[in-house]
Protein backbone atom coordinates (compact mmCIF):
# COMPACT_ATOMS: atom_id res chain seq x y z
CA UNK A 1 0.00 0.00 0.00
CA UNK A 2 2.87 2.41 0.84
CA UNK A 3 6.39 2.52 -0.55
CA UNK A 4 7.94 3.96 2.63
CA UNK A 5 6.51 4.36 6.13
CA UNK A 6 8.31 6.35 8.82
CA UNK A 7 7.69 6.36 12.55
CA UNK A 8 8.99 9.19 14.70
CA UNK A 9 9.10 12.88 15.22
CA UNK A 10 7.55 15.68 13.27
CA UNK A 11 8.09 19.10 14.81
CA UNK A 12 8.47 22.79 14.13
CA UNK A 13 11.97 24.13 13.52
CA UNK A 14 12.25 27.83 14.33
CA UNK A 15 15.21 28.96 12.24
CA UNK A 16 17.01 32.33 12.39
CA UNK A 17 15.44 34.97 10.15
CA UNK A 18 17.37 38.15 10.89
CA UNK A 19 16.76 40.72 13.60
CA UNK A 20 13.92 43.03 14.54
CA UNK A 21 14.30 46.82 14.59
CA UNK A 22 15.03 46.46 18.31
CA UNK A 23 17.90 44.07 17.55
CA UNK A 24 16.09 40.96 18.78
CA UNK A 25 16.45 37.67 16.89
CA UNK A 26 13.57 36.77 14.58
CA UNK A 27 12.69 33.15 13.81
CA UNK A 28 10.82 31.53 10.93
CA UNK A 29 8.43 28.62 11.55
CA UNK A 30 9.39 25.58 9.42
CA UNK A 31 7.96 22.05 9.43
CA UNK A 32 10.71 19.57 10.27
CA UNK A 33 11.82 16.38 11.93
CA UNK A 34 14.11 13.87 10.23
CA UNK A 35 11.46 11.15 9.56
CA UNK A 36 9.06 13.68 8.04
CA UNK A 37 11.87 15.21 5.97
CA UNK A 38 12.68 11.78 4.53
CA UNK A 39 9.04 11.26 3.61
CA UNK A 40 8.94 14.64 1.87
CA UNK A 41 11.88 13.50 -0.28
CA UNK A 42 10.16 10.15 -0.95
CA UNK A 43 7.03 11.99 -2.07
CA UNK A 44 9.11 14.24 -4.36
CA UNK A 45 10.42 11.07 -6.03
CA UNK A 46 6.85 10.08 -6.88
CA UNK A 47 6.57 7.31 -4.31
CA UNK A 48 3.78 6.82 -1.77
CA UNK A 49 4.88 7.63 1.82
CA UNK A 50 3.06 7.30 5.15
CA UNK A 51 3.83 8.79 8.56
CA UNK A 52 3.16 7.34 12.01
CA UNK A 53 3.57 9.72 14.95
CA UNK A 54 1.91 12.26 17.20
CA UNK A 55 1.44 16.02 17.35
CA UNK A 56 -0.37 18.23 19.80
CA UNK A 57 -3.84 19.58 19.14
CA UNK A 58 -2.49 23.10 18.62
CA UNK A 59 -1.62 25.48 15.78
CA UNK A 60 1.78 23.84 15.24
CA UNK A 61 0.32 20.34 15.01
CA UNK A 62 -2.31 21.58 12.56
CA UNK A 63 0.42 23.14 10.37
CA UNK A 64 2.42 19.91 10.39
CA UNK A 65 -0.58 17.75 9.42
CA UNK A 66 -1.58 20.22 6.72
CA UNK A 67 1.97 20.25 5.33
CA UNK A 68 2.26 16.45 5.24
CA UNK A 69 -1.16 16.16 3.57
CA UNK A 70 -0.24 18.84 1.02
CA UNK A 71 2.95 17.07 -0.06
CA UNK A 72 1.22 13.70 -0.41
CA UNK A 73 2.23 11.94 2.82
CA UNK A 74 -0.51 9.71 4.23
CA UNK A 75 -1.34 10.92 7.75
CA UNK A 76 -3.88 8.28 8.77
CA UNK A 77 -1.31 7.14 11.38
CA UNK A 78 -0.84 10.65 12.80
CA UNK A 79 -2.36 11.09 16.25
CA UNK A 80 -3.50 14.59 17.26
CA UNK A 81 -3.38 14.62 21.06
CA UNK A 82 -5.01 17.43 23.09
CA UNK A 83 -2.97 16.48 26.18
CA UNK A 84 0.45 17.29 24.69
CA UNK A 85 2.05 20.27 22.96
CA UNK A 86 3.72 19.87 19.58
CA UNK A 87 7.49 19.86 20.01
CA UNK A 88 9.35 23.00 18.93
CA UNK A 89 13.04 23.21 18.06
CA UNK A 90 14.86 26.53 18.07
CA UNK A 91 17.89 26.44 15.79
CA UNK A 92 21.09 28.40 16.31
CA UNK A 93 23.71 28.77 13.58
CA UNK A 94 27.34 29.46 14.46
CA UNK A 95 30.22 29.01 12.01
CA UNK A 96 27.93 26.98 9.76
CA UNK A 97 27.08 24.51 12.53
CA UNK A 98 23.56 24.02 13.89
CA UNK A 99 22.61 23.58 17.52
CA UNK A 100 19.12 22.95 18.82
CA UNK A 101 17.12 23.96 21.86
CA UNK A 102 13.95 21.88 22.18
CA UNK A 103 10.70 22.99 23.81
CA UNK A 104 9.08 19.80 25.09
CA UNK A 105 8.01 18.78 28.60
CA UNK A 106 7.25 16.22 27.20
CA UNK A 107 6.35 16.99 23.62
CA UNK A 108 3.77 15.03 21.66
CA UNK A 109 6.52 13.30 19.68
CA UNK A 110 7.98 11.64 22.76
Residue, then its C-alpha position, 0 to 999 in steps of 0.5 A: x500500500x505504501x512505498x515507505x513508512x516512517x515512525x517518529x518525530x515531526x516538529x516545528x523548527x524555528x530557524x534564524x530569520x534576521x533581527x527586529x528593529x530592536x535588535x532581537x532575533x527573529x525566527x521563521x516557523x518551518x515544518x521539520x523532523x528527520x522522519x518527516x523530511x525523509x518522507x517529503x523526499x520520498x514523495x518528491x520522487x513520486x513514491x507513496x509515503x506514510x507517517x506514524x507519529x503524534x502532534x499536539x492539538x495546537x496550531x503547530x500540530x495543525x500546520x504539520x498535518x496540513x503540510x504532510x497532507x499537502x505534499x502527499x504523505x498519508x497521515x492516517x497514522x498521525x495522532x493529534x493529542x489534546x494532552x500534549x504540545x507539539x514539540x518545537x526546536x529553536x535552531x542556532x547557527x554558528x560558524x555553519x554549525x547548527x545547535x538545537x534547543x527543544x521545547x518539550x516537557x514532554x512533547x507530543x513526539x515523545 
